[in-house]
Amino acid sequence: MAQQPLYLGFDLSTQQLKVVAITSDLRVQHEAKFDFDADSTGFEITKGVITNEEEHEVYAPIALWLQAIDKVLQSLQETGINFGRVKSISGAGQQHGSVYWSKAGEAALQNLDKNRLLEVQLDRAFSHPFSPNWQDASTEEECNIFDVELGSKQRLASVTGSKAHHRFTGPQILRFQKRYHRSYQETSRISLVSSFLASIFLGKIAPCDISDVCGMNLWDIKAGTWNEKLMSLISGPESTDDLKQKLGHVSEDSGGSLGTIGNYFVHRYGFDPSCSIASFTGDNPATILALPLRPLDAIVSLGTSTTFLMSTPKYKPDPAVHFFNHPTTAGLYMFMLCYKNGGIARERVRDAINSGSSSKGWDEFDRIALNSPVLGQSEEGSSMRLGLYFPRPEIVPNVPAGEWTFDYNSGTQVLTETESGWNRPRDDARAIIESQMLSLRLRSRGLVESPGNNLPPQARRIYLVGGGSLNTAIPKIAGEVLGGSEGIYRLDFGENACALGAAYKAVWATERQPGQTFEDLIGARWNEDEFVEKIAEGYQEGVFEKYGQAVEGFYAMENRILEMEKKKVPTL
């Protein structure tokens, strides 16, 4: 009996290169990882990167990634995999990072020697040896230029899906062009991290992915092309045609094959020459493919920071959020919210509650939060208690570090900043969860619609991932605030969500029938019992509507704080 074909999914993240091998029925057969700090040799890195504090630069050596590719394939071999069974490969890369190929780069890719490692053979394939990491904050000046180039931050977000951000590729290329102009002139092609990884396997420069390209501040999402004004901005003295040639064609068929695997991998590792290379995408787009996420479903990642992901047919860009083309399905978009203050803010409240006791865990925090009344209302009609908790400066909304507490009368819409009547830190336990969930509801409310049965607009399912999903209070309160007509679920992919999403993409790209969507093919084969557990109810009539009133007070509270901060005059 013939063995099933295998599909590989790679994830090139900040600290590791991971790979999973799955079968057509999506079962994991092999996996391996290469930890950059623990397993690499010859690089002075910390957590996968080099940091230049003086310039606010954070970047990674490209040679490190080349070393990792060979090493992780060797590790996969040691698990007993037969690479000859691999029918297709896809991957995910940390978003926004850029790789600058030299004029000799593509020729070097096409003439790799199976007896020499990638790191050795491609040492002169790049006009710049480093790739800026998403943590890089060196482009403040360039971001300011981007934000006004089209007239406003709102206009930039409307065109490209996001306002300018330090980590986005366009501002990074502008800084590179100005700071390293000779290297820029010697650059033949510019890849994203995802298309760089695809290029290595393909043996030639791969096009950027239709979803990952939206993290550049250069792609006009609705027009489906590079924005001429932004391209002219970063071209400098060179022509925009030169920059377009450097960036190359963008593959709009995210399920199409880019070609077959390069000879290096055929002869060195035993891949079949017909093994197909599907397009590689960014790590966040790959995450929503690991479910697969349906429209009206949402993922909330509750780690040190908080990330909210939703698949939606609605394109409603705003400077406070991110929109990307969906990584597989035309007509859908990926909506993303990123907050700096997530787990770190909740932990501060937890520690204050545990102060003076031997407890270090979440038990007392959860107990208090679950036994506190909704919005701190001692009785029906009394004022709602609202707060913002930012140990670090926040980007959504854009305010400095601080804590603020307010009372809000939903009947009169009177908002009062006060701590009177608050029993802190006990009242903060429920208030901080409500605050974080109200912010998500505020910013996603224009994207949701009724899931049917005369229910108010809300998400269908809400999937929680990360350490916060293990709390007992957070899932319950998340369901009360956000709804979720089918409930609140915990997702557990271990560390392999992005790699699995990429592997699923490889299956779909190879086995789809004409017109068959990713959601249809993968949804029919995906066994949610392996990864998903229902942990709380979602929509609760009456409670959900009460939080709808609170959203208006929350919005007013944010605006009040923004106005207060604008009026502050720095002391000299």
C-alpha positions in Angstrom: 0.0 0.0 0.0 1.4 3.4 -1.1 2.2 5.8 1.7 0.4 9.1 2.0 2.2 12.1 0.7 3.6 14.6 3.2 3.4 18.3 3.4 5.9 20.6 5.2 5.1 23.8 7.0 8.0 26.1 8.2 7.9 28.9 10.7 10.8 31.3 10.7 10.2 33.3 13.9 12.4 35.6 15.9 13.9 32.9 18.1 13.4 29.6 16.2 13.0 27.9 12.9 10.3 25.2 13.2 9.0 22.7 10.8 6.1 20.2 10.8 5.3 17.4 8.4 1.6 16.4 8.0 -0.4 14.0 5.9 -3.3 14.8 3.6 -5.7 14.2 6.6 -3.7 16.9 8.5 -2.1 14.5 11.0 1.4 15.5 12.2 4.0 12.9 11.4 7.3 14.6 12.1 8.4 17.9 13.6 11.7 19.6 14.4 13.0 23.0 15.5 16.3 24.9 15.6 16.6 27.3 18.5 18.8 30.3 17.4 20.4 31.0 20.8 20.8 27.4 21.9 21.7 25.7 18.6 23.5 28.1 16.3 27.2 28.6 16.1 29.2 31.8 15.3 26.6 34.5 16.1 26.5 36.9 19.0 22.7 37.0 19.4 20.3 37.2 22.3 16.8 35.8 21.8 17.6 35.5 18.1 18.6 39.1 17.4 21.3 41.7 17.8 20.3 44.9 19.6 21.8 48.4 19.1 20.2 50.4 21.9 21.7 53.7 20.8 20.0 53.5 17.4 17.0 51.6 18.6 17.9 48.9 16.1 17.0 45.2 16.4 18.1 42.9 13.6 19.1 39.3 12.8 22.0 38.0 10.7 20.7 36.4 7.5 23.5 33.8 7.7 21.9 32.6 10.9 18.7 31.7 9.1 20.7 29.9 6.4 22.4 27.8 9.0 19.1 27.0 10.6 17.5 25.7 7.3 20.2 23.0 6.9 20.2 22.2 10.5 16.5 21.8 10.9 16.3 19.6 7.9 19.0 17.4 9.3 17.0 17.2 12.6 13.9 16.3 10.6 15.9 13.5 8.9 16.8 12.1 12.3 13.1 11.6 13.0 13.0 9.1 10.2 11.2 11.2 7.5 11.4 10.2 3.9 11.7 13.6 2.1 10.8 11.8 -1.2 7.2 11.7 0.1 7.0 15.5 0.5 4.6 16.7 -2.2 4.4 20.4 -1.3 6.0 23.0 1.1 4.8 26.3 2.4 6.0 28.5 5.3 5.5 31.5 7.5 7.9 34.3 8.3 8.0 37.0 11.0 6.2 39.9 9.4 7.7 43.1 8.1 11.4 42.1 8.1 13.2 42.7 4.8 16.1 40.9 3.1 18.3 42.7 0.5 19.7 40.4 -2.2 22.9 41.4 -4.1 23.1 41.2 -7.9 24.8 37.9 -7.5 22.1 36.5 -5.2 19.8 34.9 -7.7 22.6 33.3 -9.7 24.0 31.9 -6.4 20.6 30.4 -5.6 20.4 28.7 -9.0 23.8 27.1 -8.7 23.9 25.6 -5.2 26.3 22.7 -4.6 24.8 19.8 -2.6 28.1 19.2 -0.9 28.3 22.7 0.7 26.0 24.3 3.3 23.7 27.2 2.4 25.5 29.5 4.9 28.8 29.0 3.1 27.5 29.2 -0.4 25.3 32.3 0.0 27.7 34.4 2.0 27.8 37.0 -0.8 24.2 36.7 -1.9 23.1 39.8 0.1 23.9 43.5 -0.3 23.2 43.8 3.5 24.0 41.0 5.9 21.1 41.8 8.3 17.3 41.8 8.4 15.5 44.3 10.6 13.3 42.6 13.2 9.7 43.5 14.1 11.0 44.9 17.4 13.1 47.5 15.6 12.2 51.1 16.5 14.8 53.0 14.5 12.4 54.5 12.0 10.6 57.2 13.9 11.6 59.9 11.4 10.6 57.7 8.4 7.2 56.9 10.0 6.5 60.6 10.5 7.2 61.1 6.8 5.0 58.2 5.8 2.1 59.4 7.9 1.8 62.7 6.1 2.8 61.6 2.6 -0.8 60.7 1.6 -2.3 63.6 3.7 -3.0 61.9 7.0 -2.6 58.7 9.1 -6.2 57.9 8.3 -5.6 58.1 4.5 -2.4 56.0 4.8 -4.4 53.4 6.8 -7.2 53.5 4.2 -4.8 52.8 1.3 -2.3 50.3 2.9 -4.4 48.9 5.8 -2.3 50.5 8.6 -0.8 53.8 9.6 3.0 53.9 9.6 4.7 51.7 12.2 8.4 51.4 13.1 8.5 47.7 12.1 6.7 48.1 8.7 8.8 47.4 5.7 8.3 50.6 3.8 9.7 52.9 6.5 12.5 50.4 7.0 13.4 50.4 3.3 13.4 54.3 3.3 15.8 54.3 6.2 18.0 51.7 4.5 18.0 53.7 1.2 19.1 56.8 3.0 21.6 55.3 5.5 23.1 52.6 3.3 22.6 54.1 -0.1 25.5 52.3 -1.8 24.2 48.9 -0.5 20.7 49.9 -1.7 22.1 50.6 -5.2 23.8 47.2 -5.1 20.5 45.5 -4.2 18.9 43.5 -6.9 15.8 42.3 -5.1 14.1 42.9 -1.8 12.3 40.0 -0.1 10.1 39.8 3.0 11.2 37.1 5.5 8.5 34.8 4.2 9.4 35.2 0.5 13.1 35.0 1.4 12.5 31.5 2.9 10.4 30.5 -0.1 13.2 31.7 -2.4 15.7 29.4 -0.7 13.6 26.3 -1.4 12.6 27.5 -4.8 16.2 28.2 -6.0 15.2 31.6 -7.4 13.6 34.8 -5.9 10.0 34.1 -4.9 7.3 36.8 -5.2 5.8 38.4 -2.1 2.6 36.9 -0.7 -0.7 38.8 -1.2 -1.3 38.9 2.5 2.2 39.5 3.9 2.7 42.4 1.4 0.1 44.3 3.4 2.6 44.7 6.3 4.8 47.0 4.3 2.8 50.4 4.2 3.4 50.2 0.4 0.7 48.0 -1.1 -2.6 49.6 -2.1 -5.0 46.9 -0.9 -8.1 47.9 -2.8 -6.3 48.8 -6.0 -4.2 45.6 -5.8 -0.9 47.3 -6.7 2.0 49.3 -5.3 1.1 52.8 -4.4 2.9 55.2 -6.7 3.3 58.1 -4.3 4.7 55.9 -1.5 7.0 54.1 -3.9 8.3 57.5 -5.1 8.8 58.6 -1.5 11.2 55.7 -0.7 12.9 55.5 -4.1 15.0 58.6 -3.4 17.2 59.6 -6.3 16.5 56.2 -8.0 13.4 55.6 -10.2 10.2 54.0 -8.9 10.6 51.5 -11.7 13.9 50.4 -10.1 12.1 49.9 -6.8 9.3 48.0 -8.4 11.9 45.7 -10.0 13.5 45.2 -6.6 10.2 44.3 -4.9 9.0 42.2 -7.9 5.7 40.8 -8.8 3.1 40.0 -6.0 1.5 36.6 -6.4 -2.3 37.2 -6.1 -3.2 33.5 -6.3 -2.1 32.5 -2.8 -2.8 28.9 -3.6 -0.9 28.6 -6.8 2.5 26.9 -7.1 5.6 29.1 -7.3 7.4 26.2 -9.0 9.3 23.1 -7.9 11.9 22.6 -5.3 15.5 23.6 -6.1 18.1 21.0 -7.0 20.1 21.5 -3.9 17.3 20.0 -1.8 16.7 17.2 -4.3 20.4 16.1 -4.3 21.3 16.8 -0.7 18.2 15.6 1.1 16.3 13.4 -1.3 13.3 15.5 -2.1 11.3 14.5 -5.2 12.1 16.9 -8.1 8.3 17.4 -8.5 7.8 18.7 -5.0 5.9 21.9 -5.3 6.6 25.2 -3.5 3.4 27.1 -2.5 3.6 30.7 -1.5 4.8 31.5 2.0 3.0 34.1 4.1 3.5 36.0 7.3 3.3 34.6 10.8 0.0 36.3 11.8 -1.8 35.3 8.5 -0.5 31.8 9.0 -2.0 31.7 12.5 -5.5 32.2 11.2 -5.0 29.3 8.8 -4.3 26.9 11.7 -7.9 26.7 12.7 -9.1 27.3 9.9 -10.8 30.6 11.0 -14.2 31.2 9.6 -15.7 34.7 9.0 -17.2 36.0 12.3 -14.8 33.8 14.3 -12.0 35.6 16.3 -8.8 34.6 18.0 -7.6 36.5 21.1 -4.0 35.8 22.1 -3.5 36.5 25.8 0.2 36.6 26.3 2.4 39.4 27.6 0.8 41.5 24.9 -2.7 41.0 23.5 -3.5 40.3 19.8 -6.9 40.1 18.3 -7.4 38.4 14.9 -10.5 38.1 12.8 -11.4 37.0 9.3 -13.9 39.4 7.8 -15.4 40.4 4.4 -15.5 44.0 5.6 -12.6 46.4 4.9 -12.9 49.2 7.5 -9.3 50.5 8.0 -8.4 52.8 10.9 -5.1 54.1 12.3 -5.7 52.1 15.5 -5.9 48.7 13.7 -4.4 46.6 10.9 -6.0 45.2 7.8 -4.4 42.6 5.5 -5.6 40.6 2.6 -6.6 37.2 3.7 -3.8 34.7 3.1 -5.9 32.3 1.0 -9.4 33.6 0.3 -10.1 36.4 -2.1 -12.7 38.8 -0.8 -11.8 38.3 2.8 -9.5 40.4 5.0 -7.6 39.7 8.2 -8.3 42.3 10.9 -5.7 42.6 13.6 -5.4 44.5 16.8 -2.2 44.7 18.8 -1.8 45.9 22.4 1.4 46.2 24.4 -0.4 45.9 27.7 -1.9 42.5 28.2 -0.7 39.9 30.6 1.8 42.4 32.2 -1.1 44.6 33.3 -3.2 41.7 34.6 -0.1 40.4 36.5 0.4 43.8 38.2 -3.2 43.6 39.6 -2.7 40.0 40.6 0.5 40.8 42.5 -1.2 43.7 44.3 -4.0 41.4 45.4 -1.5 38.8 46.6 0.6 41.4 48.4 1.1 40.3 52.0 0.2 36.7 51.4 2.3 33.7 50.4 0.2 33.2 47.3 1.8 34.0 43.9 -0.8 32.4 41.6 -4.1 33.5 40.1 -6.5 31.8 42.5 -7.4 34.8 44.5 -7.5 37.1 41.5 -9.9 34.7 39.7 -12.1 34.3 42.8 -12.5 38.0 43.3 -13.1 38.7 39.6 -15.8 36.0 39.4 -17.6 37.1 42.5 -17.6 40.8 41.7 -20.7 42.3 40.1 -20.8 43.2 36.4 -19.1 46.6 35.8 -18.9 47.0 39.6 -22.6 47.9 39.8 -23.8 47.3 43.3 -27.4 47.6 42.1 -29.2 47.9 38.8 -28.9 51.5 37.5 -25.9 52.5 39.6 -22.8 53.8 38.0 -20.5 51.5 36.0 -16.9 51.3 37.0 -14.4 51.6 34.1 -10.7 51.7 34.1 -7.6 51.7 31.9 -4.4 49.9 33.0 -1.2 50.6 31.1 2.0 49.7 32.9 3.7 50.4 29.5 2.9 53.2 27.0 0.1 51.9 24.8 -0.6 52.2 21.1 -4.3 51.4 21.2 -5.1 54.2 22.3 -1.8 56.1 21.9 -1.3 57.2 25.5 1.7 57.0 28.0 1.9 54.6 30.8 -0.7 55.2 33.6 -3.8 54.0 35.3 -7.2 55.8 35.3 -10.5 54.9 37.0 -13.9 56.4 36.1 -17.6 56.1 37.0 -20.0 56.1 34.1 -23.8 56.6 34.3 -25.2 55.1 31.2 -28.6 56.8 31.7 -27.2 60.3 31.8 -23.9 59.5 29.9 -22.0 61.4 32.6 -18.4 60.2 33.0 -16.5 61.1 36.1 -12.9 60.4 36.9 -12.8 59.1 40.5 -11.5 56.5 42.9 -14.3 57.2 45.3 -16.2 53.9 46.0 -13.5 51.8 44.5 -12.0 49.1 46.7 -8.6 48.8 45.1 -6.9 46.5 44.1 -9.9 44.1 44.6 -12.2 46.0 42.3 -9.4 46.0 39.7 -9.5 42.2 39.2 -12.8 42.3 37.3 -12.3 45.8 36.0 -9.0 45.1 34.2 -10.5 42.1 32.3 -13.6 44.1 31.4 -11.3 47.0 30.2 -9.3 44.8 27.9 -12.4 43.1 26.5 -14.3 46.3 26.1 -11.4 47.7 24.0 -11.7 44.7 21.7 -15.4 45.0 21.4 -15.2 48.7 20.7 -12.8 48.3 17.8 -14.4 45.2 16.3 -18.0 46.1 16.5 -18.2 47.5 13.0 -17.0 44.2 11.6 -19.4 41.8 13.2 -23.0 41.0 12.3 -25.8 39.0 13.6 -25.0 35.2 13.6 -28.7 34.5 13.2 -31.6 33.7 15.5 -32.3 37.4 16.0 -29.1 37.7 18.1 -27.3 41.1 18.2 -24.1 41.5 16.1 -21.2 39.6 17.6 -18.6 37.0 16.8 -19.6 33.4 16.2 -16.8 31.7 18.1 -14.0 33.3 20.1 -10.8 31.2 20.5 -8.4 32.1 23.3 -4.7 31.2 23.2 -1.8 32.0 25.4 -1.3 31.9 29.2 -4.4 34.0 29.9 -6.7 31.3 28.5 -5.8 29.1 31.5 -7.4 31.5 33.9 -10.9 30.7 35.1 -12.1 34.3 35.2 -10.9 35.6 31.9 -12.8 33.2 29.6 -16.1 33.7 31.5 -15.8 37.5 31.4 -14.6 37.5 27.8 -17.9 35.7 26.9 -20.0 38.2 28.8 -18.4 41.2 27.2 -17.7 40.0 23.6 -20.5 37.5 23.2 -19.8 34.6 20.9 -23.0 32.9 19.8 -21.3 29.4 19.9 -19.1 30.0 23.0 -15.6 30.6 24.1 -12.9 28.0 23.2 -9.3 27.4 24.2 -6.9 26.6 21.4 -3.7 24.6 22.1 -1.3 24.2 19.2 1.7 24.2 21.5 4.4 26.2 19.6 3.3 25.1 16.2 0.4 27.3 15.2 2.2 29.1 12.4 3.9 26.0 11.0 0.6 24.1 11.0 -1.1 26.9 9.2 1.6 26.9 6.6 1.4 23.1 6.2 -2.4 23.3 5.8 -1.8 25.9 3.1 0.5 23.5 1.3 -2.2 20.8 1.4 -4.8 23.2 0.1 -2.6 24.5 -2.7 -1.9 21.0 -3.9 -5.2 19.1 -3.4 -7.9 21.8 -3.9 -10.5 21.3 -6.6 -11.3 24.2 -9.0 -13.1 26.9 -6.9 -12.6 25.0 -3.6 -11.7 27.4 -0.8 -9.2 26.8 1.9 -12.0 26.9 4.5 -14.0 24.2 2.6 -11.1 21.8 2.1 -9.3 22.2 5.4 -12.5 22.6 7.4 -13.7 19.2 6.2 -10.5 17.5 7.3 -9.6 19.5 10.5 -10.3 17.6 13.7 -11.0 20.3 16.3 -11.1 17.8 19.1 -7.3 17.6 18.9 -6.8 21.3 19.5 -10.0 22.9 20.8 -11.9 22.8 24.2 -15.0 24.8 25.0 -14.3 26.6 28.3 -17.1 29.2 28.7 -20.4 30.3 27.4 -20.5 33.3 25.1 -23.5 35.5 24.5 -25.7 36.0 27.6 -28.9 38.0 27.0 -29.1 41.1 29.1 -25.4 41.0 30.2 -24.1 41.5 26.6 -26.5 44.4 26.1 -25.3 46.0 29.4 -21.7 45.9 28.2 -22.9 47.5 24.9 -23.9 50.5 27.0 -20.5 50.4 28.7 -18.7 50.5 25.4 -20.0 54.0 24.9 -18.6 55.1 28.3 -15.4 53.3 27.5 -15.0 55.2 24.2 -15.7 58.5 26.0 -13.2 57.6 28.7 -10.4 56.9 26.1 -11.2 60.2 24.4 -11.1 62.1 27.8 -7.7 60.6 28.6 -6.4 61.5 25.1 -7.5 65.1 25.6 -6.0 65.2 29.0 -2.6 64.0 27.7 -2.7 66.6 24.9 -3.1 69.4 27.4 -0.1 68.3 29.4 2.9 70.7 29.0 6.3 69.0 29.4 8.4 70.4 32.2 11.7 71.9 31.2 
